[in-house]
Amino acid sequence: LSAYREVGFLRRLRASSVATWMLLTSQALVTIALTTVGAVMVFIVTLVLYDIRLPDASEIPRILLAYAVGTVTFAAFGILLGSLLRTARAAQALGLTLFFVMFMLSGAGPPRDVMSDGMQLIGDPLLLTHVVTLLQDPWLGFAWGWTTWVAVLGYLVGSVALSLRFFRWE
């Protein structure tokens, strides 16, 4: 009965004037808001409990821009998974699997310098590898690499385009 109600709800949405891009955008905004709350909490705990080196104040706009672009890109990538897979459970399972693989191979977990060449090669094209680089470069005072920006923006554009193409109401 609950599956019937859910299908009926989706049909009502489809019968209304709610456009696909509006639904996907609202989902992305909720995801971004939750991610930002989590990031702020992690930053505060890290600031209080660990002796971290804060970036120069002049780098904060670049860090915030990198964070914003990375977060929007991951939200779009998550929506793409939801658009391609038949159930939310499948999207969650694949998303978590991809997260842990990316976490271990991107430099977000273990530093890439301690990985073998093969592991680094596998990690090179991953989205999180490029987002980590976007965040680390201004934090450490380095210039941005434009290839990293192109890669992240490519993931963003590709995820949005494919989500809009493959999203199904039912």
N, C-alpha and C positions, 0 to 999 in steps of 0.2 A: 504494500500500500504506500509506503514512504517513497519508493522508487517512482510510483505513478504520480505522486504529488510533485516530486522533483521534476519529472518530465513535463507535467502540466505547468509548473512555474517557468521552466525554460521556454515553453511554447508561448506563454503570456508575454515574456520578455521579447521573444522574437516577433510577436504580433504588435508590440509597442514600437515606439520610434527610437528605441535605444539602439544606437549603432554599435557595431562590433568594436570599433576603435575606442568608443567611450567606455565600454565595459572593460576592455584590456587596460586602458589608461587608469581607470579607477583602481583596478587590481594592482597595477604598478605603483600607484601613489601610496596605497596602504602598505605595500611591501617596503617601499623606500622609507616611510615614516617609522615602521617597526625596526628596520635596520639601523636607522639613525639613532633611535633611542638606545638600542643595544650597543652601538659604537660609542656613544657618549658614556654609557655606564662602564664599558670596558676601559675607556680612556681614564675615567675618574679613578677606578680601582687600581689601574696600572700606575697612575700618578701618585696615589697615596701609598701603595705597597712596595713599589719598585723604584729604584733610582734611575729613571729614564732621562735621556738627554732630550730636552725640548728643542724644536727647530727654531731658527731665527724667526723673528716676527715678520720679516719681509717674505718669508716662504709660506706663511699661513694661507694666503689666497690660492697659491698653487696646490697646496695640500687639499684644501677644501674643494677645489675644482676637480682634482684627481679622484677624491672620494665621491663627489657627486656623479661624475661620469662612470666610475666603476660600479656604483650602486645602481644607477639606472640601467647600465648594461647587464648586470646580473639579474635585475628584475625582469628585463626583456627576455633574457635567456631562460629564466624560470617559466615565464609565460609561454615561451616557445615549446618547452617540454610539455606543459599542460595542453598546448594546442595539438601537438603531435601524438600524444599518448591517449589511450581510450579512457583511462580512469585516473582520478586524482591520486589513488594509491600507487599506481604505476609511475606517475610523474614524481611523486615523493621518493619512491625507491630509487629511481634512476638519478634524481637530483642529489640525494644523499650519497649515492655511490660515486657520482662525478665529483661531489664536494670533497670526499675523503681522498680520492685519487689526486685531485688538484691540490689539496692541502699538503699532501706528502711530497709532491713533485714540483711545486711552484715557488718555493722559498717562503711561503707563509708559515710553514711548520719548520722542518729542518732546513738550515741554510743550504742553498744550491751548491755552495763551494764544497760541501762534504759529500755530495752525491757523485756517483760514477758518471762517466761520459754518456753512457746509454740512458741513465735516468734523466740526465739534463736534456738529452735529445728528445726524450718523450715529453718532458715538461715544457720545452720551448714553445710549442704552439698553443698551450693551454691558456684560457682566458685569465685565470687567477695569476699566472706568471706575469702577464703584462700589467695587470692591476697592481700587483705588489711592486713592480718596478715603477709604475706611475706614482705610487705613494712614497716609496723609499727615496727616489731621486731628490725631490724637494726637501724631504725631511732631513736628509744627509747633506744637503747643499749642492747637489749635482744638477747639471743641466738635464732637461728632458730629452729623451731620444724620440725623434718623430716617428720612427718605425713602430715604437710601442704605442703611440697615439693612433697611428693608422690601424694597427691590429685591434685595439679596443673599439675604436669607432666602426671598424668592419664587423666585429661581433655584434655591436649595437644595431647597426643598419640591417644586417642579415637577420638578426633575431626578430626585429620589428616586422620586417617585410615577410618573413616566413610565418610569423604568428598571425598576421593579418590574412595571409593566404590560406593557412590550414586550420584556423579556428573553426570549430563546429559548435553549433548551438545544442545539438543533441548527440 
